[in-house]
């Protein structure tokens, strides 16, 4: 991939290709002041990297300050030609980007918070493909609509591009069959509500087997601790072709904001595919236990690792017990991800191979927590063979 990014805004800029492994090309990973200096206003930079052995739904976004609030988009990697999906081919595919919107300049929001020591102001709306709701005061106020043909199966590629909110997603009257998370296939399972933390992606199959009508789509917040959040729900409309124009919209039964059971039901259902065609390339070179207990306000933390996928081999509440908890690890079909939500007041154990030389950022994908310092980096040394070394930095790498 050769992607030229031209900075037309007044802020410094860098772009992260969230979930792309960047094998030996860490200079193209994007986090500002970690692997590159940012692209200054009026300047450009060509990101040069190869996508290898990956397919599925990922995202790209700005990786400096809070600019990813509006600077983001989908990355769709199709399977190799002739290699089918491990599920029936869908009639059509659709991308649904979930986001947050502030009426204020987001940089002014975080600057004020850092200066005062208080939490930043929450967003003014959540959005689905840029629309908060059908009846909002925004331009194009009809809201986002998805028109479908009856008796067909659609692949929905759902991305949470929000800054600070985990979001429940559901479609009134329909089950969703989960087939992929973070661009890795999972054992399919049916469920009516899914949960995505910022930076996570989920692919689901939607079968249009209901009466021709209009059905509400919702993206609503999950609140895992007693902190102030944006309480708004983004809504869109699924419309069956041929439905009467006068048909009322079937409303979704939105989960309560603190619906921990619904959140846990979804996350506990995720299992790696681990089939003959898609085996787990499992290696326990590095194990990290992410401990999420807090003395004041424990809450979910979606932790994102750059440069590698990892296997989530275990999770639990309370403090991790190094003697008893590893006995319950799932070493058969753990889900593979690049972003994992550490449960409120609990822990997650991840394992990955340190086979990609470079400096790899590990941070909370709630942008406010990254601003407050919930971040670190792994340094992976070069290997002994030529193809195990970080490539030299490109000549046009931005200067600070």
ABEGO torsion letter per residue (X at the ends): XBBBBBBABABBBBBBBBGBAGBGAAAAAGBBGAABBBBBBGBBBBBBBBBBGBBEBBBBBBBBEAAAAABBBBBBBBBBBGBBBABBBBABBBBBBBBBBBABBAAAAAAAAAAAGBBBBBBABBBBGGBABAABABBGAAEBBBBBBBGBBBBBBBBBABAABBBBBBBBGBBBBBABBGGBBBBBBBBABBBBBBGBBBBBBBBBABBBBBBBBBBBBBBABBBBBBABBBBBBBBBBGBBAABBBBBBBBBBAABAAAAAAAAAABBBAGBAABBBBBBAABBBBBBABBAABBBBBBBBBBGBBBBBABBBBEBBBAAAAAAABBAABBBBBABBBBBBGBBBBBBBBBABBEBBBBBBABAAAAAAGBBBBBBBBBBABAAABBBBBBAABBBX
